[in-house]
Amino acid sequence: MKERLIFALDVEDGATALAWVERLRAEVGLFKVGKQLFTSAGPELVRRIVLNGGQVFLDLKYHDIPNTVAKAAIEALRLGVSMLNVHALGGTTMMQTMSAQVRQVAAAEGRPCPLLLAVTILTSASQADLQAVGIDRPVTEMVVRLARLAQAAGLDGVVASAQEAPLIRQACGPDFVIVTPGVRPVASAVDDQQRIMTPAAALAAGADYLVVGRPIATASDPVRAARAIVTEMASSASA
């Protein structure tokens, strides 16, 4: 079950990130590298995490013209990441081009292809936030629409709130991967997430992977906190 837990490396520098990798490598399945850390430490950090035995979810949410996104994703493939993502709002052509080119290069170079994911609606976004930028449809409707677009474009899955996971599962089937941020164990702070759920509830809702950061990082014993989350995940799966 620990392979389905992703720890968010939401730190400022590579040395701190590598210390977390060393500390939690045996407790979690993947390490999420986002924009702050990647901008600070660059691709070399990703290489070092992979060389040290860690799997990486490169969370850069590419959103640009199709060729630019495809070329960036190919370089992510060559870094050895296990997951990467784009914004589904970039559209079908962008997602299709990226998926096709990454898979082609992976096959040509004999590299394992990472899971290719699309971000639907950020878990920090409220309905009011969406309306402010001209998206008048309900969050649930938009998430399902974007998930279907991603699947039709050849992607493996989406990043979405666990609250929308049952709808995505119904629309896209059992093999479509759902990665869920905004996961908080009971009694944890909500922080800046709007659509959150406990680990057990998220798995029960249909999530495949859970992204957890602050509840582990700010715990007095992060290893124990990670193990407790895995235990909760396992109990949910066996229920």
C-alpha positions as CSV (number, residue, x, y, z in Angstrom):
1,M,0.0,0.0,0.0
2,K,2.9,2.4,0.6
3,E,3.6,2.4,-3.1
4,R,0.4,4.4,-3.5
5,L,1.5,7.1,-1.1
6,I,3.2,10.2,-2.6
7,F,5.1,12.5,-0.3
8,A,5.1,16.2,-1.5
9,L,8.7,17.6,-1.4
10,D,7.4,21.1,-0.8
11,V,10.8,22.4,0.4
12,E,13.1,25.2,-0.7
13,D,16.3,23.5,-1.7
14,G,17.8,20.3,-2.9
15,A,19.7,19.4,0.2
16,T,16.5,19.5,2.3
17,A,14.7,17.4,-0.4
18,L,17.4,14.8,-0.4
19,A,17.3,14.5,3.3
20,W,13.6,13.9,3.2
21,V,14.1,11.2,0.5
22,E,16.6,9.5,2.6
23,R,14.3,9.6,5.6
24,L,11.1,8.5,3.9
25,R,12.3,6.3,1.0
26,A,11.3,3.1,2.8
27,E,7.9,4.6,3.8
28,V,6.4,6.0,0.6
29,G,6.1,5.1,-3.0
30,L,7.0,8.4,-4.8
31,F,8.3,11.9,-4.1
32,K,6.5,14.8,-5.7
33,V,8.7,17.5,-7.1
34,G,6.8,20.7,-7.8
35,K,7.5,24.1,-9.2
36,Q,9.3,25.7,-6.2
37,L,11.8,22.9,-5.7
38,F,12.4,22.3,-9.4
39,T,13.0,26.0,-10.0
40,S,15.4,26.0,-7.0
41,A,17.3,22.8,-7.6
42,G,16.6,21.9,-11.2
43,P,16.7,18.6,-13.1
44,E,19.8,17.5,-11.4
45,L,17.9,17.0,-8.2
46,V,15.4,14.7,-10.0
47,R,18.3,12.7,-11.3
48,R,19.8,12.4,-7.8
49,I,16.5,11.3,-6.3
50,V,16.1,8.6,-9.0
51,L,19.8,7.5,-8.5
52,N,19.2,7.2,-4.8
53,G,16.3,4.8,-5.3
54,G,13.4,7.2,-5.2
55,Q,10.6,7.4,-7.7
56,V,9.5,10.9,-8.8
57,F,6.2,12.5,-9.6
58,L,7.2,15.6,-11.6
59,D,4.4,18.0,-10.8
60,L,5.0,20.9,-13.2
61,K,1.6,21.0,-14.8
62,Y,2.8,21.8,-18.3
63,H,0.4,24.1,-20.2
64,D,1.7,25.6,-23.4
65,I,1.6,25.0,-27.1
66,P,1.6,21.3,-28.0
67,N,5.1,21.0,-29.3
68,T,6.6,22.8,-26.3
69,V,4.8,20.6,-23.8
70,A,5.8,17.5,-25.7
71,K,9.5,18.4,-25.8
72,A,9.4,19.2,-22.1
73,A,7.7,16.0,-21.2
74,I,10.3,14.0,-23.3
75,E,13.0,15.6,-21.2
76,A,11.1,14.6,-18.1
77,L,11.0,11.0,-19.4
78,R,14.8,11.1,-19.8
79,L,15.2,12.3,-16.2
80,G,13.6,9.0,-15.2
81,V,10.5,10.3,-13.6
82,S,7.7,7.8,-12.8
83,M,4.8,10.3,-13.2
84,L,4.4,13.7,-14.9
85,N,1.4,16.0,-15.5
86,V,0.0,18.6,-17.8
87,H,-3.0,20.9,-17.5
88,A,-6.1,19.3,-19.2
89,L,-7.2,22.9,-19.9
90,G,-4.4,23.0,-22.4
91,G,-6.7,21.0,-24.7
92,T,-6.9,17.8,-26.7
93,T,-4.3,18.6,-29.2
94,M,-1.7,19.5,-26.6
95,M,-2.4,16.3,-24.6
96,Q,-2.4,14.0,-27.7
97,T,0.8,15.4,-29.0
98,M,2.6,15.0,-25.7
99,S,1.3,11.5,-25.1
100,A,2.2,10.3,-28.6
101,Q,5.7,11.8,-28.6
102,V,6.6,10.7,-25.1
103,R,5.5,7.1,-25.8
104,Q,7.4,7.1,-29.1
105,V,10.6,8.3,-27.5
106,A,10.3,5.9,-24.6
107,A,9.9,3.0,-27.0
108,A,12.8,4.1,-29.3
109,E,15.2,4.7,-26.4
110,G,14.1,1.6,-24.3
111,R,12.9,3.7,-21.4
112,P,10.0,2.9,-19.1
113,C,7.2,5.4,-19.9
114,P,6.0,7.4,-16.9
115,L,2.3,7.6,-16.0
116,L,1.0,10.6,-18.0
117,L,-1.5,12.6,-16.1
118,A,-3.7,15.6,-16.6
119,V,-4.6,18.1,-13.9
120,T,-8.4,18.8,-14.0
121,I,-9.4,21.5,-11.5
122,L,-6.9,22.5,-8.8
123,T,-8.0,21.4,-5.3
124,S,-7.4,25.0,-4.2
125,A,-10.1,26.3,-6.6
126,S,-13.5,27.1,-5.4
127,Q,-16.6,27.5,-7.5
128,A,-16.2,31.3,-7.1
129,D,-12.7,31.1,-8.3
130,L,-13.8,29.3,-11.5
131,Q,-16.6,31.8,-12.1
132,A,-14.1,34.7,-11.8
133,V,-12.2,33.3,-14.8
134,G,-15.3,32.6,-16.9
135,I,-15.9,29.0,-16.1
136,D,-19.6,28.9,-15.2
137,R,-20.1,25.1,-15.1
138,P,-20.0,23.3,-11.7
139,V,-16.6,21.9,-10.5
140,T,-17.9,18.4,-10.8
141,E,-19.0,18.8,-14.3
142,M,-15.7,20.4,-15.4
143,V,-13.6,17.7,-13.7
144,V,-15.5,14.9,-15.5
145,R,-15.3,16.7,-18.8
146,L,-11.6,17.3,-18.5
147,A,-11.0,13.7,-17.4
148,R,-12.8,12.4,-20.4
149,L,-10.7,14.6,-22.7
150,A,-7.5,13.4,-21.1
151,Q,-8.5,9.8,-21.5
152,A,-9.5,10.3,-25.2
153,A,-6.2,12.0,-25.7
154,G,-4.3,8.9,-24.6
155,L,-3.3,9.9,-21.1
156,D,-3.2,7.4,-18.3
157,G,-5.1,9.3,-15.7
158,V,-5.8,12.6,-13.9
159,V,-4.9,14.5,-10.8
160,A,-8.2,15.4,-9.1
161,S,-9.9,15.8,-5.7
162,A,-11.1,12.6,-4.1
163,Q,-14.6,14.2,-3.9
164,E,-14.7,13.9,-7.7
165,A,-13.1,10.5,-7.9
166,P,-16.3,8.5,-8.0
167,L,-17.6,10.6,-10.9
168,I,-14.3,10.1,-12.8
169,R,-14.3,6.4,-12.1
170,Q,-17.8,6.1,-13.4
171,A,-17.0,8.1,-16.5
172,C,-13.6,6.7,-17.4
173,G,-13.6,3.2,-16.0
174,P,-11.6,1.1,-13.6
175,D,-8.2,1.3,-15.3
176,F,-8.0,5.1,-15.4
177,V,-5.5,6.4,-12.8
178,I,-6.7,8.9,-10.2
179,V,-4.0,10.8,-8.2
180,T,-5.5,12.7,-5.3
181,P,-4.0,15.7,-3.5
182,G,-5.8,17.5,-0.7
183,V,-5.6,14.4,1.5
184,R,-5.6,15.1,5.2
185,P,-5.6,12.6,8.1
186,V,-8.3,13.2,10.7
187,A,-7.4,16.3,12.9
188,S,-5.0,17.7,10.3
189,A,-5.2,21.3,9.3
190,V,-7.0,22.1,6.1
191,D,-4.3,24.7,5.0
192,D,-5.1,26.1,1.5
193,Q,-7.0,23.2,0.1
194,Q,-10.7,23.5,-0.4
195,R,-11.8,20.0,-1.4
196,I,-10.1,17.6,1.0
197,M,-10.7,14.1,2.3
198,T,-9.0,11.6,4.7
199,P,-6.8,8.8,3.2
200,A,-9.3,6.1,3.9
201,A,-12.2,8.1,2.4
202,A,-10.1,9.0,-0.6
203,L,-9.3,5.4,-1.4
204,A,-12.9,4.4,-0.9
205,A,-13.9,7.1,-3.3
206,G,-11.7,5.6,-6.0
207,A,-8.3,7.2,-5.8
208,D,-5.3,5.2,-6.8
209,Y,-2.5,7.4,-5.4
210,L,-2.6,9.9,-2.5
211,V,-0.4,13.0,-2.3
212,V,0.4,14.0,1.3
213,G,2.8,16.7,2.4
214,R,2.3,18.8,5.4
215,P,0.6,16.2,7.7
216,I,3.9,14.2,7.4
217,A,6.4,17.0,7.1
218,T,5.1,18.9,10.2
219,A,4.6,15.8,12.4
220,S,6.8,15.4,15.4
221,D,7.8,12.0,14.0
222,P,7.4,12.1,10.2
223,V,8.2,8.4,9.7
224,R,5.6,7.4,12.2
225,A,3.1,9.8,10.5
226,A,3.8,8.2,7.1
227,R,3.3,4.7,8.5
228,A,0.1,5.7,10.2
229,I,-1.3,6.9,6.8
230,V,-0.2,3.7,5.1
231,T,-1.9,1.7,7.9
232,E,-5.1,3.8,7.4
233,M,-4.9,3.2,3.6
234,A,-4.5,-0.6,4.1
235,S,-7.4,-0.8,6.6
236,S,-9.6,1.0,4.1
237,A,-8.5,-1.3,1.3
238,S,-9.3,-4.4,3.3
239,A,-12.6,-3.1,4.7
